[in-house]
């Protein structure tokens, strides 16, 4: 299942907002994947997760 995970991050001069839609069985797994991606690829250590919602249905 896909989850749309919305986040924001205070970057000092501005607040960055966005979302990713990873595949995961549970919402908690999706949030962990997004946090790991933000940390590894963008150097964002503590993003604020604002909303998590399922996208589509099971295939």
PQR file with spaces between the fields and no chain letter, atoms N, CA, C, O and H, PARSE charges and radii, in Angstrom:
ATOM       1  N    UNK     1       0.837   -1.176    0.000 -0.4000 1.5000
ATOM       2  CA   UNK     1       0.000    0.000    0.000 -0.0000 2.0000
ATOM       3  C    UNK     1       0.888    1.248    0.000  0.5500 1.7000
ATOM       4  O    UNK     1       1.973    1.248    0.582 -0.5500 1.4000
ATOM       5  N    UNK     2       0.431    2.271   -0.636 -0.4000 1.5000
ATOM       6  CA   UNK     2       1.162    3.543   -0.629 -0.0000 2.0000
ATOM       7  C    UNK     2       0.588    4.451    0.441  0.5500 1.7000
ATOM       8  O    UNK     2      -0.616    4.452    0.700 -0.5500 1.4000
ATOM       9  H    UNK     2      -0.451    2.271   -1.109  0.4000 1.0000
ATOM      10  N    UNK     3       1.468    5.223    1.055 -0.4000 1.5000
ATOM      11  CA   UNK     3       1.089    6.210    2.063 -0.0000 2.0000
ATOM      12  C    UNK     3       1.644    7.544    1.643  0.5500 1.7000
ATOM      13  O    UNK     3       2.803    7.632    1.239 -0.5500 1.4000
ATOM      14  H    UNK     3       2.446    5.223    0.844  0.4000 1.0000
ATOM      15  N    UNK     4       0.856    8.571    1.726 -0.4000 1.5000
ATOM      16  CA   UNK     4       1.331    9.919    1.431 -0.0000 2.0000
ATOM      17  C    UNK     4       1.702   10.546    2.765  0.5500 1.7000
ATOM      18  O    UNK     4       0.843   10.780    3.616 -0.5500 1.4000
ATOM      19  H    UNK     4      -0.086    8.500    2.054  0.4000 1.0000
ATOM      20  N    UNK     5       2.994   10.817    2.939 -0.4000 1.5000
ATOM      21  CA   UNK     5       3.517   11.342    4.194 -0.0000 2.0000
ATOM      22  C    UNK     5       3.922   12.791    3.962  0.5500 1.7000
ATOM      23  O    UNK     5       4.860   13.063    3.212 -0.5500 1.4000
ATOM      24  H    UNK     5       3.692   10.627    2.248  0.4000 1.0000
ATOM      25  N    UNK     6       3.221   13.720    4.600 -0.4000 1.5000
ATOM      26  CA   UNK     6       3.493   15.146    4.473 -0.0000 2.0000
ATOM      27  C    UNK     6       4.447   15.567    5.585  0.5500 1.7000
ATOM      28  O    UNK     6       4.348   15.077    6.710 -0.5500 1.4000
ATOM      29  H    UNK     6       2.459   13.499    5.209  0.4000 1.0000
ATOM      30  N    UNK     7       5.366   16.472    5.273 -0.4000 1.5000
ATOM      31  CA   UNK     7       6.311   16.936    6.279 -0.0000 2.0000
ATOM      32  C    UNK     7       6.588   18.413    6.091  0.5500 1.7000
ATOM      33  O    UNK     7       6.301   18.983    5.038 -0.5500 1.4000
ATOM      34  H    UNK     7       5.446   16.869    4.359  0.4000 1.0000
ATOM      35  N    UNK     8       7.145   19.023    7.118 -0.4000 1.5000
ATOM      36  CA   UNK     8       7.679   20.378    6.984 -0.0000 2.0000
ATOM      37  C    UNK     8       8.935   20.462    7.832  0.5500 1.7000
ATOM      38  O    UNK     8       9.129   19.688    8.769 -0.5500 1.4000
ATOM      39  H    UNK     8       7.378   18.560    7.973  0.4000 1.0000
ATOM      40  N    UNK     9       9.778   21.418    7.484 -0.4000 1.5000
ATOM      41  CA   UNK     9      11.062   21.572    8.137 -0.0000 2.0000
ATOM      42  C    UNK     9      11.419   23.053    8.174  0.5500 1.7000
ATOM      43  O    UNK     9      11.370   23.736    7.151 -0.5500 1.4000
ATOM      44  H    UNK     9       9.620   22.047    6.723  0.4000 1.0000
ATOM      45  N    UNK    10      11.772   23.538    9.343 -0.4000 1.5000
ATOM      46  CA   UNK    10      12.165   24.939    9.499 -0.0000 2.0000
ATOM      47  C    UNK    10      13.629   25.069    9.098  0.5500 1.7000
ATOM      48  O    UNK    10      14.521   24.611    9.813 -0.5500 1.4000
ATOM      49  H    UNK    10      11.812   22.982   10.173  0.4000 1.0000
ATOM      50  N    UNK    11      13.868   25.696    7.955 -0.4000 1.5000
ATOM      51  CA   UNK    11      15.219   25.829    7.423 -0.0000 2.0000
ATOM      52  C    UNK    11      15.819   27.200    7.731  0.5500 1.7000
ATOM      53  O    UNK    11      16.749   27.631    7.050 -0.5500 1.4000
ATOM      54  H    UNK    11      13.144   26.068    7.375  0.4000 1.0000
ATOM      55  N    UNK    12      15.303   27.886    8.741 -0.4000 1.5000
ATOM      56  CA   UNK    12      15.849   29.186    9.106 -0.0000 2.0000
ATOM      57  C    UNK    12      15.121   30.317    8.413  0.5500 1.7000
ATOM      58  O    UNK    12      14.231   30.939    8.992 -0.5500 1.4000
ATOM      59  H    UNK    12      14.548   27.536    9.294  0.4000 1.0000
ATOM      60  N    UNK    13      15.502   30.587    7.163 -0.4000 1.5000
ATOM      61  CA   UNK    13      14.898   31.675    6.399 -0.0000 2.0000
ATOM      62  C    UNK    13      13.508   31.329    5.856  0.5500 1.7000
ATOM      63  O    UNK    13      12.731   32.223    5.520 -0.5500 1.4000
ATOM      64  H    UNK    13      16.225   30.081    6.692  0.4000 1.0000
ATOM      65  N    UNK    14      13.203   30.053    5.773 -0.4000 1.5000
ATOM      66  CA   UNK    14      11.924   29.634    5.211 -0.0000 2.0000
ATOM      67  C    UNK    14      11.518   28.293    5.824  0.5500 1.7000
ATOM      68  O    UNK    14      12.329   27.627    6.466 -0.5500 1.4000
ATOM      69  H    UNK    14      13.835   29.327    6.046  0.4000 1.0000
ATOM      70  N    UNK    15      10.274   27.908    5.623 -0.4000 1.5000
ATOM      71  CA   UNK    15       9.796   26.600    6.070 -0.0000 2.0000
ATOM      72  C    UNK    15       9.577   25.750    4.825  0.5500 1.7000
ATOM      73  O    UNK    15       8.752   26.069    3.969 -0.5500 1.4000
ATOM      74  H    UNK    15       9.615   28.450    5.102  0.4000 1.0000
ATOM      75  N    UNK    16      10.333   24.668    4.746 -0.4000 1.5000
ATOM      76  CA   UNK    16      10.208   23.750    3.617 -0.0000 2.0000
ATOM      77  C    UNK    16       9.061   22.790    3.893  0.5500 1.7000
ATOM      78  O    UNK    16       8.936   22.259    4.997 -0.5500 1.4000
ATOM      79  H    UNK    16      11.004   24.409    5.441  0.4000 1.0000
ATOM      80  N    UNK    17       8.216   22.570    2.872 -0.4000 1.5000
ATOM      81  CA   UNK    17       7.100   21.638    2.996 -0.0000 2.0000
ATOM      82  C    UNK    17       7.130   20.696    1.806  0.5500 1.7000
ATOM      83  O    UNK    17       7.607   21.056    0.730 -0.5500 1.4000
ATOM      84  H    UNK    17       8.318   23.001    1.975  0.4000 1.0000
ATOM      85  N    UNK    18       6.625   19.505    2.000 -0.4000 1.5000
ATOM      86  CA   UNK    18       6.570   18.568    0.889 -0.0000 2.0000
ATOM      87  C    UNK    18       5.958   17.262    1.317  0.5500 1.7000
ATOM      88  O    UNK    18       5.427   17.141    2.421 -0.5500 1.4000
ATOM      89  H    UNK    18       6.237   19.212    2.874  0.4000 1.0000
ATOM      90  N    UNK    19       6.035   16.272    0.429 -0.4000 1.5000
ATOM      91  CA   UNK    19       5.525   14.951    0.750 -0.0000 2.0000
ATOM      92  C    UNK    19       6.234   13.906   -0.092  0.5500 1.7000
ATOM      93  O    UNK    19       6.773   14.204   -1.158 -0.5500 1.4000
ATOM      94  H    UNK    19       6.466   16.370   -0.468  0.4000 1.0000
ATOM      95  N    UNK    20       6.225   12.684    0.402 -0.4000 1.5000
ATOM      96  CA   UNK    20       6.690   11.514   -0.331 -0.0000 2.0000
ATOM      97  C    UNK    20       5.615   10.453   -0.194  0.5500 1.7000
ATOM      98  O    UNK    20       4.826   10.487    0.750 -0.5500 1.4000
ATOM      99  H    UNK    20       5.788   12.442    1.268  0.4000 1.0000
ATOM     100  N    UNK    21       5.575    9.516   -1.121 -0.4000 1.5000
ATOM     101  CA   UNK    21       4.565    8.454   -1.078 -0.0000 2.0000
ATOM     102  C    UNK    21       5.248    7.081   -1.166  0.5500 1.7000
ATOM     103  O    UNK    21       5.257    6.458   -2.228 -0.5500 1.4000
ATOM     104  H    UNK    21       6.216    9.488   -1.888  0.4000 1.0000
ATOM     105  N    UNK    22       5.819    6.616   -0.050 -0.4000 1.5000
ATOM     106  CA   UNK    22       6.485    5.310   -0.076 -0.0000 2.0000
ATOM     107  C    UNK    22       5.485    4.154    0.012  0.5500 1.7000
ATOM     108  O    UNK    22       4.343    4.334    0.435 -0.5500 1.4000
ATOM     109  H    UNK    22       5.812    7.123    0.812  0.4000 1.0000
ATOM     110  N    UNK    23       5.931    2.976   -0.392 -0.4000 1.5000
ATOM     111  CA   UNK    23       5.146    1.764   -0.210 -0.0000 2.0000
ATOM     112  C    UNK    23       5.524    1.168    1.142  0.5500 1.7000
ATOM     113  O    UNK    23       6.703    1.054    1.475 -0.5500 1.4000
ATOM     114  H    UNK    23       6.859    2.830   -0.736  0.4000 1.0000
ATOM     115  N    UNK    24       4.513    0.793    1.911 -0.4000 1.5000
ATOM     116  CA   UNK    24       4.741    0.157    3.202 -0.0000 2.0000
ATOM     117  C    UNK    24       3.454   -0.514    3.648  0.5500 1.7000
ATOM     118  O    UNK    24       2.363   -0.137    3.219 -0.5500 1.4000
ATOM     119  H    UNK    24       3.555    0.885    1.640  0.4000 1.0000
ATOM     120  N    UNK    25       3.588   -1.504    4.506 -0.4000 1.5000
ATOM     121  CA   UNK    25       2.406   -2.185    5.038 -0.0000 2.0000
ATOM     122  C    UNK    25       1.664   -1.311    6.036  0.5500 1.7000
ATOM     123  O    UNK    25       0.433   -1.283    6.050 -0.5500 1.4000
ATOM     124  H    UNK    25       4.474   -1.810    4.855  0.4000 1.0000
ATOM     125  N    UNK    26       2.412   -0.596    6.872 -0.4000 1.5000
ATOM     126  CA   UNK    26       1.797    0.215    7.929 -0.0000 2.0000
ATOM     127  C    UNK    26       2.259    1.662    7.809  0.5500 1.7000
ATOM     128  O    UNK    26       3.313    1.945    7.238 -0.5500 1.4000
ATOM     129  H    UNK    26       3.412   -0.618    6.861  0.4000 1.0000
ATOM     130  N    UNK    27       1.462    2.569    8.351 -0.4000 1.5000
ATOM     131  CA   UNK    27       1.787    4.001    8.316 -0.0000 2.0000
ATOM     132  C    UNK    27       3.111    4.282    9.035  0.5500 1.7000
ATOM     133  O    UNK    27       3.891    5.125    8.591 -0.5500 1.4000
ATOM     134  H    UNK    27       0.607    2.340    8.815  0.4000 1.0000
ATOM     135  N    UNK    28       3.364    3.578   10.144 -0.4000 1.5000
ATOM     136  CA   UNK    28       4.600    3.797   10.900 -0.0000 2.0000
ATOM     137  C    UNK    28       5.831    3.498   10.054  0.5500 1.7000
ATOM     138  O    UNK    28       6.828    4.216   10.123 -0.5500 1.4000
ATOM     139  H    UNK    28       2.730    2.894   10.505  0.4000 1.0000
ATOM     140  N    UNK    29       5.759    2.430    9.251 -0.4000 1.5000
ATOM     141  CA   UNK    29       6.875    2.086    8.362 -0.0000 2.0000
ATOM     142  C    UNK    29       7.084    3.181    7.318  0.5500 1.7000
ATOM     143  O    UNK    29       8.220    3.537    7.007 -0.5500 1.4000
ATOM     144  H    UNK    29       4.949    1.847    9.195  0.4000 1.0000
ATOM     145  N    UNK    30       6.003    3.708    6.787 -0.4000 1.5000
ATOM     146  CA   UNK    30       6.093    4.767    5.780 -0.0000 2.0000
ATOM     147  C    UNK    30       6.761    6.002    6.370  0.5500 1.7000
ATOM     148  O    UNK    30       7.606    6.616    5.720 -0.5500 1.4000
ATOM     149  H    UNK    30       5.080    3.419    7.040  0.4000 1.0000
ATOM     150  N    UNK    31       6.394    6.371    7.589 -0.4000 1.5000
ATOM     151  CA   UNK    31       6.991    7.538    8.241 -0.0000 2.0000
ATOM     152  C    UNK    31       8.481    7.319    8.451  0.5500 1.7000
ATOM     153  O    UNK    31       9.277    8.228    8.214 -0.5500 1.4000
ATOM     154  H    UNK    31       5.707    5.872    8.117  0.4000 1.0000
ATOM     155  N    UNK    32       8.871    6.128    8.891 -0.4000 1.5000
ATOM     156  CA   UNK    32      10.294    5.837    9.102 -0.0000 2.0000
ATOM     157  C    UNK    32      11.073    5.922    7.789  0.5500 1.7000
ATOM     158  O    UNK    32      12.196    6.425    7.770 -0.5500 1.4000
ATOM     159  H    UNK    32       8.224    5.389    9.084  0.4000 1.0000
ATOM     160  N    UNK    33      10.489    5.437    6.699 -0.4000 1.5000
ATOM     161  CA   UNK    33      11.161    5.509    5.394 -0.0000 2.0000
ATOM     162  C    UNK    33      11.362    6.960    4.957  0.5500 1.7000
ATOM     163  O    UNK    33      12.418    7.318    4.436 -0.5500 1.4000
ATOM     164  H    UNK    33       9.577    5.028    6.714  0.4000 1.0000
ATOM     165  N    UNK    34      10.349    7.783    5.171 -0.4000 1.5000
ATOM     166  CA   UNK    34      10.461    9.197    4.793 -0.0000 2.0000
ATOM     167  C    UNK    34      11.521    9.888    5.650  0.5500 1.7000
ATOM     168  O    UNK    34      12.331   10.654    5.127 -0.5500 1.4000
ATOM     169  H    UNK    34       9.491    7.492    5.593  0.4000 1.0000
ATOM     170  N    UNK    35      11.527    9.629    6.948 -0.4000 1.5000
ATOM     171  CA   UNK    35      12.534   10.236    7.828 -0.0000 2.0000
ATOM     172  C    UNK    35      13.940    9.817    7.412  0.5500 1.7000
ATOM     173  O    UNK    35      14.853   10.641    7.392 -0.5500 1.4000
ATOM     174  H    UNK    35      10.869    9.007    7.372  0.4000 1.0000
ATOM     175  N    UNK    36      14.117    8.537    7.078 -0.4000 1.5000
ATOM     176  CA   UNK    36      15.429    8.039    6.651 -0.0000 2.0000
ATOM     177  C    UNK    36      15.855    8.710    5.346  0.5500 1.7000
ATOM     178  O    UNK    36      17.012    9.108    5.206 -0.5500 1.4000
ATOM     179  H    UNK    36      13.375    7.868    7.094  0.4000 1.0000
ATOM     180  N    UNK    37      14.930    8.840    4.388 -0.4000 1.5000
ATOM     181  CA   UNK    37      15.242    9.477    3.106 -0.0000 2.0000
ATOM     182  C    UNK    37      15.648   10.933    3.306  0.5500 1.7000
ATOM     183  O    UNK    37      16.632   11.390    2.723 -0.5500 1.4000
ATOM     184  H    UNK    37      13.990    8.517    4.502  0.4000 1.0000
ATOM     185  N    UNK    38      14.893   11.665    4.127 -0.4000 1.5000
ATOM     186  CA   UNK    38      15.214   13.073    4.381 -0.0000 2.0000
ATOM     187  C    UNK    38      16.581   13.213    5.054  0.5500 1.7000
ATOM     188  O    UNK    38      17.347   14.122    4.734 -0.5500 1.4000
ATOM     189  H    UNK    38      14.094   11.295    4.600  0.4000 1.0000
ATOM     190  N    UNK    39      16.879   12.316    5.978 -0.4000 1.5000
ATOM     191  CA   UNK    39      18.156   12.372    6.689 -0.0000 2.0000
ATOM     192  C    UNK    39      19.324   12.035    5.750  0.5500 1.7000
ATOM     193  O    UNK    39      20.322   12.753    5.713 -0.5500 1.4000
ATOM     194  H    UNK    39      16.257   11.577    6.238  0.4000 1.0000
ATOM     195  N    UNK    40      19.190   10.937    4.993 -0.4000 1.5000
ATOM     196  CA   UNK    40      20.291   10.464    4.153 -0.0000 2.0000
ATOM     197  C    UNK    40      20.513   11.335    2.913  0.5500 1.7000
ATOM     198  O    UNK    40      21.658   11.609    2.552 -0.5500 1.4000
ATOM     199  H    UNK    40      18.379   10.354    5.023  0.4000 1.0000
ATOM     200  N    UNK    41      19.438   11.770    2.260 -0.4000 1.5000
ATOM     201  CA   UNK    41      19.594   12.483    0.994 -0.0000 2.0000
ATOM     202  C    UNK    41      19.658   13.997    1.139  0.5500 1.7000
ATOM     203  O    UNK    41      20.274   14.672    0.315 -0.5500 1.4000
ATOM     204  H    UNK    41      18.508   11.548    2.553  0.4000 1.0000
ATOM     205  N    UNK    42      19.028   14.537    2.182 -0.4000 1.5000
ATOM     206  CA   UNK    42      18.942   15.987    2.293 -0.0000 2.0000
ATOM     207  C    UNK    42      19.549   16.544    3.576  0.5500 1.7000
ATOM     208  O    UNK    42      19.636   17.761    3.734 -0.5500 1.4000
ATOM     209  H    UNK    42      18.527   13.989    2.852  0.4000 1.0000
ATOM     210  N    UNK    43      19.971   15.672    4.498 -0.4000 1.5000
ATOM     211  CA   UNK    43      20.579   16.132    5.738 -0.0000 2.0000
ATOM     212  C    UNK    43      19.597   16.734    6.733  0.5500 1.7000
ATOM     213  O    UNK    43      20.005   17.462    7.637 -0.5500 1.4000
ATOM     214  H    UNK    43      19.901   14.683    4.369  0.4000 1.0000
ATOM     215  N    UNK    44      18.312   16.441    6.581 -0.4000 1.5000
ATOM     216  CA   UNK    44      17.292   16.956    7.490 -0.0000 2.0000
ATOM     217  C    UNK    44      17.131   15.954    8.626  0.5500 1.7000
ATOM     218  O    UNK    44      16.696   14.823    8.407 -0.5500 1.4000
ATOM     219  H    UNK    44      17.980   15.848    5.847  0.4000 1.0000
ATOM     220  N    UNK    45      17.480   16.369    9.835 -0.4000 1.5000
ATOM     221  CA   UNK    45      17.481   15.460   10.983 -0.0000 2.0000
ATOM     222  C    UNK    45      16.126   15.314   11.659  0.5500 1.7000
ATOM     223  O    UNK    45      15.739   14.201   12.015 -0.5500 1.4000
ATOM     224  H    UNK    45      17.834   17.287   10.013  0.4000 1.0000
ATOM     225  N    UNK    46      15.398   16.404   11.843 -0.4000 1.5000
ATOM     226  CA   UNK    46      14.141   16.336   12.592 -0.0000 2.0000
ATOM     227  C    UNK    46      12.996   17.003   11.844  0.5500 1.7000
ATOM     228  O    UNK    46      12.582   18.105   12.202 -0.5500 1.4000
ATOM     229  H    UNK    46      15.713   17.309   11.553  0.4000 1.0000
ATOM     230  N    UNK    47      12.478   16.341   10.804 -0.4000 1.5000
ATOM     231  CA   UNK    47      11.329   16.919   10.110 -0.0000 2.0000
ATOM     232  C    UNK    47      10.068   16.765   10.958  0.5500 1.7000
ATOM     233  O    UNK    47       9.958   15.830   11.752 -0.5500 1.4000
ATOM     234  H    UNK    47      12.814   15.445   10.513  0.4000 1.0000
ATOM     235  N    UNK    48       9.141   17.664   10.790 -0.4000 1.5000
ATOM     236  CA   UNK    48       7.845   17.569   11.457 -0.0000 2.0000
ATOM     237  C    UNK    48       6.895   16.859   10.501  0.5500 1.7000
ATOM     238  O    UNK    48       6.599   17.374    9.423 -0.5500 1.4000
ATOM     239  H    UNK    48       9.230   18.424   10.145  0.4000 1.0000
ATOM     240  N    UNK    49       6.419   15.682   10.888 -0.4000 1.5000
ATOM     241  CA   UNK    49       5.454   14.942   10.072 -0.0000 2.0000
ATOM     242  C    UNK    49       4.077   15.524   10.386  0.5500 1.7000
ATOM     243  O    UNK    49       3.609   15.454   11.522 -0.5500 1.4000
ATOM     244  H    UNK    49       6.660   15.263   11.764  0.4000 1.0000
ATOM     245  N    UNK    50       3.435   16.097    9.373 -0.4000 1.5000
ATOM     246  CA   UNK    50       2.182   16.808    9.611 -0.0000 2.0000
ATOM     247  C    UNK    50       0.942   15.965    9.314  0.5500 1.7000
ATOM     248  O    UNK    50      -0.108   16.177    9.921 -0.5500 1.4000
ATOM     249  H    UNK    50       3.814   16.155    8.450  0.4000 1.0000
ATOM     250  N    UNK    51       1.052   15.010    8.385 -0.4000 1.5000
ATOM     251  CA   UNK    51      -0.129   14.221    8.034 -0.0000 2.0000
ATOM     252  C    UNK    51       0.324   12.944    7.332  0.5500 1.7000
ATOM     253  O    UNK    51       1.305   12.950    6.589 -0.5500 1.4000
ATOM     254  H    UNK    51       1.905   14.838    7.891  0.4000 1.0000
ATOM     255  N    UNK    52      -0.390   11.860    7.569 -0.4000 1.5000
ATOM     256  CA   UNK    52      -0.143   10.584    6.882 -0.0000 2.0000
ATOM     257  C    UNK    52      -1.498   10.064    6.452  0.5500 1.7000
ATOM     258  O    UNK    52      -2.428    9.981    7.255 -0.5500 1.4000
ATOM     259  H    UNK    52      -1.187   11.854    8.172  0.4000 1.0000
ATOM     260  N    UNK    53      -1.605    9.709    5.163 -0.4000 1.5000
ATOM     261  CA   UNK    53      -2.875    9.171    4.708 -0.0000 2.0000
ATOM     262  C    UNK    53      -2.640    8.104    3.643  0.5500 1.7000
ATOM     263  O    UNK    53      -1.668    8.186    2.893 -0.5500 1.4000
ATOM     264  H    UNK    53      -0.850    9.776    4.511  0.4000 1.0000
ATOM     265  N    UNK    54      -3.512    7.114    3.568 -0.4000 1.5000
ATOM     266  CA   UNK    54      -3.361    6.078    2.544 -0.0000 2.0000
ATOM     267  C    UNK    54      -3.710    6.622    1.153  0.5500 1.7000
ATOM     268  O    UNK    54      -4.558    7.503    1.011 -0.5500 1.4000
ATOM     269  H    UNK    54      -4.302    7.047    4.177  0.4000 1.0000
ATOM     270  N    UNK    55      -3.053    6.091    0.156 -0.4000 1.5000
ATOM     271  CA   UNK    55      -3.307    6.490   -1.237 -0.0000 2.0000
ATOM     272  C    UNK    55      -3.752    5.233   -1.986  0.5500 1.7000
ATOM     273  O    UNK    55      -3.032    4.235   -2.006 -0.5500 1.4000
ATOM     274  H    UNK    55      -2.363    5.376    0.272  0.4000 1.0000
ATOM     275  N    UNK    56      -4.902    5.279   -2.583 -0.4000 1.5000
ATOM     276  CA   UNK    56      -5.405    4.146   -3.345 -0.0000 2.0000
ATOM     277  C    UNK    56      -5.750    2.965   -2.458  0.5500 1.7000
ATOM     278  O    UNK    56      -5.901    3.110   -1.245 -0.5500 1.4000
ATOM     279  H    UNK    56      -5.487    6.090   -2.567  0.4000 1.0000
ATOM     280  N    UNK    57      -5.873    1.801   -3.065 -0.4000 1.5000
ATOM     281  CA   UNK    57      -6.200    0.604   -2.317 -0.0000 2.0000
ATOM     282  C    UNK    57      -5.146   -0.469   -2.517  0.5500 1.7000
ATOM     283  O    UNK    57      -4.138   -0.257   -3.191 -0.5500 1.4000
ATOM     284  H    UNK    57      -5.750    1.683   -4.051  0.4000 1.0000
ATOM     285  N    UNK    58      -5.389   -1.583   -1.939 -0.4000 1.5000
ATOM     286  CA   UNK    58      -4.458   -2.709   -2.115 -0.0000 2.0000
ATOM     287  C    UNK    58      -4.665   -3.300   -3.505  0.5500 1.7000
ATOM     288  O    UNK    58      -5.788   -3.376   -4.005 -0.5500 1.4000
ATOM     289  H    UNK    58      -6.208   -1.755   -1.391  0.4000 1.0000
ATOM     290  N    UNK    59      -3.564   -3.713   -4.114 -0.4000 1.5000
ATOM     291  CA   UNK    59      -3.692   -4.256   -5.459 -0.0000 2.0000
ATOM     292  C    UNK    59      -3.614   -5.765   -5.441  0.5500 1.7000
ATOM     293  O    UNK    59      -3.703   -6.401   -6.492 -0.5500 1.4000
ATOM     294  H    UNK    59      -2.652   -3.651   -3.708  0.4000 1.0000
